[in-house]
Structure formats: C-alpha cells, structure tokens
Amino acid sequence: MSFSDSIRNYYEQMVAEEIVTQLHAAGRDVSTGVMADIACVALNRLPPKYIRYEVDMAFYMSPDELIMTRQRVRDGVADAIRFVDSHRREDDAGNDIG
C-alpha cells in the first residue's frame, strides 16, 4: 500500500453529501457522471485540506471554523451545480431527469 492511499482531501466527503442534499431538496435526479462533474467543480474551487484521519480536522477546528467550512461547502456546491447546468454537453442532456 502506498502512503498516498492514507491521505485524502477533507472536503471530498462533505461535498459529496452536500451535492446529494441540494439535488434532493430541488427534486432533481441526475446521473453519477453529472454529480462527479459537480463535485470536481466544487472541489477545485475550495482550498485543499489534506488529512489522514477525520479526527485531525475535528481536533484542530473551532466550532466557528466548522460553521464557516460547512457554509463554504454549501455555497461551493450551489455554485458548481449552476456552473455544470449552464455548461452541459449535448451527450449529457438526457442525464438530468429533474
């Protein structure tokens, strides 16, 4: 196993969960490919925060920082959804049911 298998971007899971939350709230059903596009756009616009263990961030973040981080993720995902919607490729046109 490579050392790189033990590190990840802290935002990945938060972004994935927020995409599902926002799309569900909007009553939208999109393909996993579209969700991956949204995730890539959102993650590329967020500052990277690499961790080995989830507890690393919980230990070092104040409650205010956690609130700001969650808001940054919500805003980033909302912006990414709008961006992907406005830049859809023709071959993806049938992937959004909602």
Biopython code that builds the backbone (N, CA, C, O; Angstrom):
import numpy as np
from Bio.PDB.StructureBuilder import StructureBuilder

atoms = [
    (1, "MET", "N", (0.843, -1.179, 0.000)),
    (1, "MET", "CA", (0.000, 0.000, 0.000)),
    (1, "MET", "C", (0.893, 1.249, 0.000)),
    (1, "MET", "O", (1.863, 1.335, 0.752)),
    (2, "SER", "N", (0.550, 2.187, -0.839)),
    (2, "SER", "CA", (1.286, 3.438, -0.965)),
    (2, "SER", "C", (0.861, 4.403, 0.136)),
    (2, "SER", "O", (-0.275, 4.357, 0.609)),
    (3, "PHE", "N", (1.780, 5.277, 0.540)),
    (3, "PHE", "CA", (1.412, 6.276, 1.551)),
    (3, "PHE", "C", (0.277, 7.165, 1.062)),
    (3, "PHE", "O", (-0.507, 7.668, 1.867)),
    (4, "SER", "N", (0.180, 7.365, -0.258)),
    (4, "SER", "CA", (-0.875, 8.236, -0.786)),
    (4, "SER", "C", (-2.270, 7.645, -0.591)),
    (4, "SER", "O", (-3.266, 8.362, -0.690)),
    (5, "ASP", "N", (-2.347, 6.355, -0.316)),
    (5, "ASP", "CA", (-3.643, 5.737, -0.038)),
    (5, "ASP", "C", (-4.182, 6.140, 1.337)),
    (5, "ASP", "O", (-5.360, 5.935, 1.630)),
    (6, "SER", "N", (-3.324, 6.708, 2.169)),
    (6, "SER", "CA", (-3.748, 7.057, 3.520)),
    (6, "SER", "C", (-4.043, 8.549, 3.692)),
    (6, "SER", "O", (-4.283, 9.001, 4.812)),
    (7, "ILE", "N", (-4.031, 9.316, 2.607)),
    (7, "ILE", "CA", (-4.369, 10.738, 2.695)),
    (7, "ILE", "C", (-5.553, 11.036, 1.790)),
    (7, "ILE", "O", (-5.776, 10.360, 0.785)),
    (8, "ARG", "N", (-6.304, 12.059, 2.164)),
    (8, "ARG", "CA", (-7.440, 12.474, 1.335)),
    (8, "ARG", "C", (-7.752, 13.934, 1.607)),
    (8, "ARG", "O", (-7.293, 14.521, 2.587)),
    (9, "ASN", "N", (-8.538, 14.498, 0.717)),
    (9, "ASN", "CA", (-8.974, 15.877, 0.867)),
    (9, "ASN", "C", (-10.190, 15.880, 1.797)),
    (9, "ASN", "O", (-11.187, 15.209, 1.531)),
    (10, "TYR", "N", (-10.095, 16.626, 2.867)),
    (10, "TYR", "CA", (-11.162, 16.713, 3.869)),
    (10, "TYR", "C", (-12.517, 17.069, 3.246)),
    (10, "TYR", "O", (-13.555, 16.602, 3.716)),
    (11, "TYR", "N", (-12.512, 17.878, 2.209)),
    (11, "TYR", "CA", (-13.755, 18.357, 1.616)),
    (11, "TYR", "C", (-14.490, 17.313, 0.764)),
    (11, "TYR", "O", (-15.679, 17.485, 0.495)),
    (12, "GLU", "N", (-13.831, 16.258, 0.340)),
    (12, "GLU", "CA", (-14.455, 15.310, -0.591)),
    (12, "GLU", "C", (-15.773, 14.748, -0.070)),
    (12, "GLU", "O", (-16.784, 14.802, -0.770)),
    (13, "GLN", "N", (-15.778, 14.217, 1.132)),
    (13, "GLN", "CA", (-16.994, 13.627, 1.676)),
    (13, "GLN", "C", (-18.058, 14.681, 1.939)),
    (13, "GLN", "O", (-19.239, 14.451, 1.676)),
    (14, "MET", "N", (-17.647, 15.844, 2.460)),
    (14, "MET", "CA", (-18.606, 16.917, 2.714)),
    (14, "MET", "C", (-19.273, 17.379, 1.426)),
    (14, "MET", "O", (-20.482, 17.610, 1.395)),
    (15, "VAL", "N", (-18.480, 17.513, 0.360)),
    (15, "VAL", "CA", (-19.017, 17.941, -0.935)),
    (15, "VAL", "C", (-19.976, 16.888, -1.476)),
    (15, "VAL", "O", (-21.057, 17.234, -1.952)),
    (16, "ALA", "N", (-19.609, 15.622, -1.413)),
    (16, "ALA", "CA", (-20.470, 14.549, -1.921)),
    (16, "ALA", "C", (-21.820, 14.547, -1.196)),
    (16, "ALA", "O", (-22.870, 14.426, -1.828)),
    (17, "GLU", "N", (-21.786, 14.680, 0.105)),
    (17, "GLU", "CA", (-23.031, 14.700, 0.882)),
    (17, "GLU", "C", (-23.867, 15.937, 0.556)),
    (17, "GLU", "O", (-25.092, 15.851, 0.467)),
    (18, "GLU", "N", (-23.221, 17.068, 0.380)),
    (18, "GLU", "CA", (-23.944, 18.304, 0.084)),
    (18, "GLU", "C", (-24.572, 18.276, -1.307)),
    (18, "GLU", "O", (-25.655, 18.827, -1.505)),
    (19, "ILE", "N", (-23.914, 17.647, -2.260)),
    (19, "ILE", "CA", (-24.494, 17.509, -3.604)),
    (19, "ILE", "C", (-25.798, 16.736, -3.522)),
    (19, "ILE", "O", (-26.813, 17.158, -4.076)),
    (20, "VAL", "N", (-25.772, 15.608, -2.834)),
    (20, "VAL", "CA", (-26.982, 14.792, -2.688)),
    (20, "VAL", "C", (-28.073, 15.591, -1.983)),
    (20, "VAL", "O", (-29.230, 15.562, -2.401)),
    (21, "THR", "N", (-27.714, 16.301, -0.923)),
    (21, "THR", "CA", (-28.686, 17.094, -0.166)),
    (21, "THR", "C", (-29.340, 18.159, -1.044)),
    (21, "THR", "O", (-30.564, 18.286, -1.064)),
    (22, "GLN", "N", (-28.518, 18.927, -1.774)),
    (22, "GLN", "CA", (-29.070, 20.015, -2.586)),
    (22, "GLN", "C", (-29.899, 19.495, -3.763)),
    (22, "GLN", "O", (-30.957, 20.044, -4.069)),
    (23, "LEU", "N", (-29.423, 18.447, -4.415)),
    (23, "LEU", "CA", (-30.187, 17.907, -5.546)),
    (23, "LEU", "C", (-31.505, 17.299, -5.070)),
    (23, "LEU", "O", (-32.534, 17.457, -5.728)),
    (24, "HIS", "N", (-31.479, 16.612, -3.940)),
    (24, "HIS", "CA", (-32.698, 16.032, -3.383)),
    (24, "HIS", "C", (-33.697, 17.133, -3.013)),
    (24, "HIS", "O", (-34.888, 17.022, -3.305)),
    (25, "ALA", "N", (-33.206, 18.190, -2.370)),
    (25, "ALA", "CA", (-34.072, 19.308, -1.976)),
    (25, "ALA", "C", (-34.722, 19.968, -3.192)),
    (25, "ALA", "O", (-35.841, 20.474, -3.109)),
    (26, "ALA", "N", (-34.015, 19.958, -4.313)),
    (26, "ALA", "CA", (-34.538, 20.558, -5.543)),
    (26, "ALA", "C", (-35.381, 19.563, -6.338)),
    (26, "ALA", "O", (-35.919, 19.914, -7.389)),
    (27, "GLY", "N", (-35.504, 18.330, -5.854)),
    (27, "GLY", "CA", (-36.285, 17.319, -6.555)),
    (27, "GLY", "C", (-35.636, 16.868, -7.852)),
    (27, "GLY", "O", (-36.329, 16.482, -8.794)),
    (28, "ARG", "N", (-34.319, 16.913, -7.907)),
    (28, "ARG", "CA", (-33.594, 16.569, -9.130)),
    (28, "ARG", "C", (-32.965, 15.197, -9.014)),
    (28, "ARG", "O", (-32.481, 14.798, -7.955)),
    (29, "ASP", "N", (-32.983, 14.492, -10.120)),
    (29, "ASP", "CA", (-32.344, 13.180, -10.216)),
    (29, "ASP", "C", (-31.369, 13.258, -11.382)),
    (29, "ASP", "O", (-31.783, 13.339, -12.538)),
    (30, "VAL", "N", (-30.076, 13.232, -11.080)),
    (30, "VAL", "CA", (-29.058, 13.343, -12.119)),
    (30, "VAL", "C", (-28.168, 12.107, -12.096)),
    (30, "VAL", "O", (-28.143, 11.364, -11.115)),
    (31, "SER", "N", (-27.455, 11.903, -13.163)),
    (31, "SER", "CA", (-26.566, 10.752, -13.268)),
    (31, "SER", "C", (-25.363, 10.914, -12.333)),
    (31, "SER", "O", (-25.056, 12.014, -11.874)),
    (32, "THR", "N", (-24.699, 9.802, -12.068)),
    (32, "THR", "CA", (-23.487, 9.871, -11.255)),
    (32, "THR", "C", (-22.409, 10.666, -11.984)),
    (32, "THR", "O", (-21.566, 11.293, -11.342)),
    (33, "GLY", "N", (-22.425, 10.648, -13.301)),
    (33, "GLY", "CA", (-21.461, 11.441, -14.067)),
    (33, "GLY", "C", (-21.649, 12.924, -13.845)),
    (33, "GLY", "O", (-20.675, 13.661, -13.696)),
    (34, "VAL", "N", (-22.891, 13.368, -13.820)),
    (34, "VAL", "CA", (-23.178, 14.786, -13.567)),
    (34, "VAL", "C", (-22.798, 15.140, -12.133)),
    (34, "VAL", "O", (-22.245, 16.212, -11.885)),
    (35, "MET", "N", (-23.093, 14.242, -11.183)),
    (35, "MET", "CA", (-22.692, 14.503, -9.802)),
    (35, "MET", "C", (-21.173, 14.584, -9.679)),
    (35, "MET", "O", (-20.658, 15.402, -8.918)),
    (36, "ALA", "N", (-20.461, 13.753, -10.411)),
    (36, "ALA", "CA", (-18.995, 13.808, -10.391)),
    (36, "ALA", "C", (-18.502, 15.132, -10.973)),
    (36, "ALA", "O", (-17.552, 15.722, -10.459)),
    (37, "ASP", "N", (-19.150, 15.599, -12.047)),
    (37, "ASP", "CA", (-18.786, 16.900, -12.618)),
    (37, "ASP", "C", (-18.985, 18.015, -11.591)),
    (37, "ASP", "O", (-18.128, 18.885, -11.437)),
    (38, "ILE", "N", (-20.114, 17.982, -10.894)),
    (38, "ILE", "CA", (-20.407, 18.988, -9.868)),
    (38, "ILE", "C", (-19.357, 18.929, -8.763)),
    (38, "ILE", "O", (-18.867, 19.963, -8.308)),
    (39, "ALA", "N", (-19.017, 17.720, -8.336)),
    (39, "ALA", "CA", (-18.024, 17.555, -7.276)),
    (39, "ALA", "C", (-16.675, 18.116, -7.707)),
    (39, "ALA", "O", (-16.017, 18.810, -6.931)),
    (40, "CYS", "N", (-16.261, 17.825, -8.926)),
    (40, "CYS", "CA", (-14.967, 18.328, -9.405)),
    (40, "CYS", "C", (-14.935, 19.850, -9.422)),
    (40, "CYS", "O", (-13.955, 20.459, -8.991)),
    (41, "VAL", "N", (-16.005, 20.466, -9.920)),
    (41, "VAL", "CA", (-16.048, 21.928, -9.966)),
    (41, "VAL", "C", (-15.993, 22.495, -8.542)),
    (41, "VAL", "O", (-15.220, 23.413, -8.266)),
    (42, "ALA", "N", (-16.812, 21.947, -7.644)),
    (42, "ALA", "CA", (-16.841, 22.453, -6.272)),
    (42, "ALA", "C", (-15.491, 22.264, -5.585)),
    (42, "ALA", "O", (-14.983, 23.187, -4.949)),
    (43, "LEU", "N", (-14.907, 21.066, -5.713)),
    (43, "LEU", "CA", (-13.628, 20.796, -5.041)),
    (43, "LEU", "C", (-12.498, 21.651, -5.592)),
    (43, "LEU", "O", (-11.612, 22.061, -4.842)),
    (44, "ASN", "N", (-12.518, 21.923, -6.879)),
    (44, "ASN", "CA", (-11.472, 22.761, -7.465)),
    (44, "ASN", "C", (-11.577, 24.218, -7.020)),
    (44, "ASN", "O", (-10.614, 24.976, -7.133)),
    (45, "ARG", "N", (-12.735, 24.602, -6.521)),
    (45, "ARG", "CA", (-12.916, 25.978, -6.057)),
    (45, "ARG", "C", (-12.735, 26.129, -4.547)),
    (45, "ARG", "O", (-12.742, 27.245, -4.026)),
    (46, "LEU", "N", (-12.576, 25.016, -3.853)),
    (46, "LEU", "CA", (-12.346, 25.046, -2.411)),
    (46, "LEU", "C", (-10.857, 24.874, -2.137)),
    (46, "LEU", "O", (-10.154, 24.214, -2.902)),
    (47, "PRO", "N", (-10.377, 25.465, -1.049)),
    (47, "PRO", "CA", (-8.957, 25.274, -0.725)),
    (47, "PRO", "C", (-8.722, 23.822, -0.303)),
    (47, "PRO", "O", (-9.533, 23.265, 0.437)),
    (48, "PRO", "N", (-7.645, 23.206, -0.751)),
    (48, "PRO", "CA", (-7.408, 21.812, -0.359)),
    (48, "PRO", "C", (-7.066, 21.717, 1.128)),
    (48, "PRO", "O", (-6.363, 22.564, 1.678)),
    (49, "LYS", "N", (-7.574, 20.683, 1.749)),
    (49, "LYS", "CA", (-7.281, 20.405, 3.159)),
    (49, "LYS", "C", (-7.065, 18.899, 3.255)),
    (49, "LYS", "O", (-8.013, 18.126, 3.392)),
    (50, "TYR", "N", (-5.810, 18.506, 3.180)),
    (50, "TYR", "CA", (-5.492, 17.084, 3.194)),
    (50, "TYR", "C", (-5.325, 16.577, 4.613)),
    (50, "TYR", "O", (-4.685, 17.210, 5.453)),
    (51, "ILE", "N", (-5.918, 15.418, 4.856)),
    (51, "ILE", "CA", (-5.882, 14.814, 6.181)),
    (51, "ILE", "C", (-5.599, 13.325, 6.060)),
    (51, "ILE", "O", (-5.752, 12.727, 4.995)),
    (52, "ARG", "N", (-5.191, 12.754, 7.158)),
    (52, "ARG", "CA", (-5.066, 11.295, 7.236)),
    (52, "ARG", "C", (-6.286, 10.726, 7.936)),
    (52, "ARG", "O", (-6.807, 9.684, 7.538)),
    (53, "TYR", "N", (-6.740, 11.401, 8.970)),
    (53, "TYR", "CA", (-7.863, 10.918, 9.773)),
    (53, "TYR", "C", (-8.854, 12.047, 9.979)),
    (53, "TYR", "O", (-8.467, 13.204, 10.149)),
    (54, "GLU", "N", (-10.127, 11.709, 9.964)),
    (54, "GLU", "CA", (-11.191, 12.690, 10.164)),
    (54, "GLU", "C", (-11.000, 13.437, 11.488)),
    (54, "GLU", "O", (-11.248, 14.640, 11.570)),
    (55, "VAL", "N", (-10.567, 12.730, 12.500)),
    (55, "VAL", "CA", (-10.380, 13.338, 13.818)),
    (55, "VAL", "C", (-9.351, 14.471, 13.776)),
    (55, "VAL", "O", (-9.387, 15.368, 14.619)),
    (56, "ASP", "N", (-8.437, 14.438, 12.803)),
    (56, "ASP", "CA", (-7.453, 15.514, 12.680)),
    (56, "ASP", "C", (-8.142, 16.866, 12.544)),
    (56, "ASP", "O", (-7.760, 17.826, 13.214)),
    (57, "MET", "N", (-9.146, 16.948, 11.691)),
    (57, "MET", "CA", (-9.830, 18.227, 11.472)),
    (57, "MET", "C", (-10.724, 18.570, 12.655)),
    (57, "MET", "O", (-10.798, 19.732, 13.056)),
    (58, "ALA", "N", (-11.396, 17.590, 13.211)),
    (58, "ALA", "CA", (-12.278, 17.849, 14.350)),
    (58, "ALA", "C", (-11.486, 18.405, 15.531)),
    (58, "ALA", "O", (-11.982, 19.256, 16.269)),
    (59, "PHE", "N", (-10.278, 17.933, 15.704)),
    (59, "PHE", "CA", (-9.453, 18.365, 16.824)),
    (59, "PHE", "C", (-8.927, 19.784, 16.634)),
    (59, "PHE", "O", (-8.829, 20.546, 17.596)),
    (60, "TYR", "N", (-8.589, 20.137, 15.401)),
    (60, "TYR", "CA", (-7.941, 21.423, 15.153)),
    (60, "TYR", "C", (-8.897, 22.547, 14.760)),
    (60, "TYR", "O", (-8.486, 23.707, 14.721)),
    (61, "MET", "N", (-10.143, 22.241, 14.472)),
    (61, "MET", "CA", (-11.089, 23.268, 14.046)),
    (61, "MET", "C", (-11.941, 23.748, 15.209)),
    (61, "MET", "O", (-12.445, 22.953, 16.002)),
    (62, "SER", "N", (-12.092, 25.062, 15.294)),
    (62, "SER", "CA", (-13.002, 25.618, 16.304)),
    (62, "SER", "C", (-14.435, 25.455, 15.783)),
    (62, "SER", "O", (-14.635, 25.224, 14.590)),
    (63, "PRO", "N", (-15.421, 25.572, 16.660)),
    (63, "PRO", "CA", (-16.819, 25.499, 16.207)),
    (63, "PRO", "C", (-17.136, 26.538, 15.126)),
    (63, "PRO", "O", (-17.876, 26.249, 14.186)),
    (64, "ASP", "N", (-16.580, 27.740, 15.259)),
    (64, "ASP", "CA", (-16.812, 28.780, 14.245)),
    (64, "ASP", "C", (-16.201, 28.394, 12.896)),
    (64, "ASP", "O", (-16.802, 28.627, 11.847)),
    (65, "GLU", "N", (-15.004, 27.805, 12.930)),
    (65, "GLU", "CA", (-14.371, 27.358, 11.683)),
    (65, "GLU", "C", (-15.189, 26.259, 11.019)),
    (65, "GLU", "O", (-15.302, 26.225, 9.794)),
    (66, "LEU", "N", (-15.756, 25.368, 11.812)),
    (66, "LEU", "CA", (-16.584, 24.302, 11.256)),
    (66, "LEU", "C", (-17.828, 24.876, 10.590)),
    (66, "LEU", "O", (-18.218, 24.425, 9.513)),
    (67, "ILE", "N", (-18.449, 25.858, 11.217)),
    (67, "ILE", "CA", (-19.621, 26.513, 10.626)),
    (67, "ILE", "C", (-19.235, 27.188, 9.310)),
    (67, "ILE", "O", (-19.949, 27.068, 8.314)),
    (68, "MET", "N", (-18.122, 27.886, 9.307)),
    (68, "MET", "CA", (-17.661, 28.563, 8.081)),
    (68, "MET", "C", (-17.331, 27.546, 6.990)),
    (68, "MET", "O", (-17.624, 27.778, 5.818)),
    (69, "THR", "N", (-16.730, 26.434, 7.364)),
    (69, "THR", "CA", (-16.385, 25.391, 6.404)),
    (69, "THR", "C", (-17.636, 24.809, 5.773)),
    (69, "THR", "O", (-17.701, 24.638, 4.556)),
    (70, "ARG", "N", (-18.623, 24.505, 6.594)),
    (70, "ARG", "CA", (-19.885, 23.953, 6.062)),
    (70, "ARG", "C", (-20.577, 24.952, 5.131)),
    (70, "ARG", "O", (-21.127, 24.563, 4.101)),
    (71, "GLN", "N", (-20.549, 26.235, 5.494)),
    (71, "GLN", "CA", (-21.158, 27.254, 4.627)),
    (71, "GLN", "C", (-20.395, 27.368, 3.313)),
    (71, "GLN", "O", (-21.000, 27.506, 2.251)),
    (72, "ARG", "N", (-19.080, 27.311, 3.382)),
    (72, "ARG", "CA", (-18.257, 27.360, 2.176)),
    (72, "ARG", "C", (-18.592, 26.178, 1.260)),
    (72, "ARG", "O", (-18.657, 26.337, 0.041)),
    (73, "VAL", "N", (-18.800, 25.014, 1.835)),
    (73, "VAL", "CA", (-19.157, 23.829, 1.043)),
    (73, "VAL", "C", (-20.548, 24.004, 0.435)),
    (73, "VAL", "O", (-20.741, 23.723, -0.748)),
    (74, "ARG", "N", (-21.520, 24.464, 1.230)),
    (74, "ARG", "CA", (-22.878, 24.692, 0.689)),
    (74, "ARG", "C", (-22.844, 25.661, -0.489)),
    (74, "ARG", "O", (-23.432, 25.397, -1.538)),
    (75, "ASP", "N", (-22.151, 26.783, -0.308)),
    (75, "ASP", "CA", (-22.058, 27.780, -1.367)),
    (75, "ASP", "C", (-21.314, 27.231, -2.585)),
    (75, "ASP", "O", (-21.726, 27.449, -3.724)),
    (76, "GLY", "N", (-20.224, 26.522, -2.335)),
    (76, "GLY", "CA", (-19.437, 25.957, -3.431)),
    (76, "GLY", "C", (-20.217, 24.953, -4.252)),
    (76, "GLY", "O", (-20.114, 24.932, -5.479)),
    (77, "VAL", "N", (-20.996, 24.119, -3.580)),
    (77, "VAL", "CA", (-21.804, 23.134, -4.303)),
    (77, "VAL", "C", (-22.915, 23.830, -5.081)),
    (77, "VAL", "O", (-23.173, 23.474, -6.232)),
    (78, "ALA", "N", (-23.570, 24.804, -4.482)),
    (78, "ALA", "CA", (-24.626, 25.537, -5.200)),
    (78, "ALA", "C", (-24.059, 26.206, -6.447)),
    (78, "ALA", "O", (-24.673, 26.145, -7.513)),
    (79, "ASP", "N", (-22.905, 26.839, -6.329)),
    (79, "ASP", "CA", (-22.259, 27.467, -7.486)),
    (79, "ASP", "C", (-21.879, 26.418, -8.534)),
    (79, "ASP", "O", (-22.038, 26.648, -9.732)),
    (80, "ALA", "N", (-21.379, 25.276, -8.081)),
    (80, "ALA", "CA", (-20.967, 24.217, -9.009)),
    (80, "ALA", "C", (-22.162, 23.642, -9.757)),
    (80, "ALA", "O", (-22.059, 23.341, -10.946)),
    (81, "ILE", "N", (-23.285, 23.488, -9.081)),
    (81, "ILE", "CA", (-24.493, 22.989, -9.748)),
    (81, "ILE", "C", (-24.907, 23.962, -10.845)),
    (81, "ILE", "O", (-25.218, 23.550, -11.963)),
    (82, "ARG", "N", (-24.910, 25.255, -10.522)),
    (82, "ARG", "CA", (-25.274, 26.258, -11.533)),
    (82, "ARG", "C", (-24.285, 26.223, -12.702)),
    (82, "ARG", "O", (-24.690, 26.303, -13.862)),
    (83, "PHE", "N", (-23.004, 26.103, -12.400)),
    (83, "PHE", "CA", (-21.983, 26.071, -13.440)),
    (83, "PHE", "C", (-22.175, 24.858, -14.351)),
    (83, "PHE", "O", (-22.181, 24.996, -15.574)),
    (84, "VAL", "N", (-22.329, 23.691, -13.768)),
    (84, "VAL", "CA", (-22.497, 22.477, -14.575)),
    (84, "VAL", "C", (-23.782, 22.554, -15.396)),
    (84, "VAL", "O", (-23.797, 22.168, -16.565)),
    (85, "ASP", "N", (-24.860, 23.052, -14.787)),
    (85, "ASP", "CA", (-26.118, 23.207, -15.528)),
    (85, "ASP", "C", (-25.949, 24.112, -16.744)),
    (85, "ASP", "O", (-26.531, 23.853, -17.797)),
    (86, "SER", "N", (-25.165, 25.159, -16.603)),
    (86, "SER", "CA", (-25.012, 26.112, -17.701)),
    (86, "SER", "C", (-23.952, 25.690, -18.719)),
    (86, "SER", "O", (-23.819, 26.319, -19.769)),
    (87, "HIS", "N", (-23.204, 24.643, -18.420)),
    (87, "HIS", "CA", (-22.155, 24.168, -19.326)),
    (87, "HIS", "C", (-22.351, 22.705, -19.712)),
    (87, "HIS", "O", (-21.383, 21.974, -19.922)),
    (88, "ARG", "N", (-23.591, 22.293, -19.800)),
    (88, "ARG", "CA", (-23.887, 20.897, -20.114)),
    (88, "ARG", "C", (-23.483, 20.579, -21.539)),
    (88, "ARG", "O", (-23.667, 21.379, -22.456)),
    (89, "ARG", "N", (-22.928, 19.394, -21.698)),
    (89, "ARG", "CA", (-22.606, 18.888, -23.044)),
    (89, "ARG", "C", (-23.845, 18.217, -23.607)),
    (89, "ARG", "O", (-24.685, 17.724, -22.855)),
    (90, "GLU", "N", (-23.959, 18.197, -24.904)),
    (90, "GLU", "CA", (-25.115, 17.576, -25.529)),
    (90, "GLU", "C", (-25.255, 16.112, -25.158)),
    (90, "GLU", "O", (-26.374, 15.621, -25.013)),
    (91, "ASP", "N", (-24.143, 15.403, -25.000)),
    (91, "ASP", "CA", (-24.213, 13.985, -24.666)),
    (91, "ASP", "C", (-24.677, 13.743, -23.227)),
    (91, "ASP", "O", (-24.979, 12.606, -22.867)),
    (92, "ASP", "N", (-24.741, 14.795, -22.398)),
    (92, "ASP", "CA", (-25.242, 14.683, -21.034)),
    (92, "ASP", "C", (-26.693, 15.151, -20.919)),
    (92, "ASP", "O", (-27.286, 15.049, -19.845)),
    (93, "ALA", "N", (-27.256, 15.648, -21.980)),
    (93, "ALA", "CA", (-28.576, 16.282, -21.925)),
    (93, "ALA", "C", (-29.646, 15.349, -21.364)),
    (93, "ALA", "O", (-30.547, 15.818, -20.668)),
    (94, "GLY", "N", (-29.582, 14.072, -21.635)),
    (94, "GLY", "CA", (-30.603, 13.152, -21.146)),
    (94, "GLY", "C", (-30.347, 12.635, -19.753)),
    (94, "GLY", "O", (-31.145, 11.845, -19.248)),
    (95, "ASN", "N", (-29.269, 13.043, -19.104)),
    (95, "ASN", "CA", (-28.925, 12.508, -17.804)),
    (95, "ASN", "C", (-29.600, 13.211, -16.647)),
    (95, "ASN", "O", (-29.509, 12.735, -15.515)),
    (96, "ASP", "N", (-30.263, 14.308, -16.881)),
    (96, "ASP", "CA", (-30.910, 15.040, -15.809)),
    (96, "ASP", "C", (-32.412, 14.871, -15.976)),
    (96, "ASP", "O", (-33.000, 15.401, -16.919)),
    (97, "ILE", "N", (-33.020, 14.148, -15.082)),
    (97, "ILE", "CA", (-34.448, 13.868, -15.175)),
    (97, "ILE", "C", (-35.257, 15.007, -14.586)),
    (97, "ILE", "O", (-36.368, 15.284, -15.038)),
    (98, "GLY", "N", (-34.693, 15.685, -13.557)),
    (98, "GLY", "CA", (-35.450, 16.710, -12.833)),
    (98, "GLY", "C", (-35.308, 18.044, -13.340)),
    (98, "GLY", "O", (-35.904, 18.977, -12.801)),
]
sb = StructureBuilder()
sb.init_structure("model")
sb.init_model(0)
sb.init_chain("A")
sb.init_seg("    ")
for serial, (resi, resn, name, xyz) in enumerate(atoms, 1):
    if name == "N":
        sb.init_residue(resn, " ", resi, " ")
    sb.init_atom(name, np.array(xyz, "f"), 0.0, 1.0, " ", f" {name:<3s}", serial, name[0])
structure = sb.get_structure()
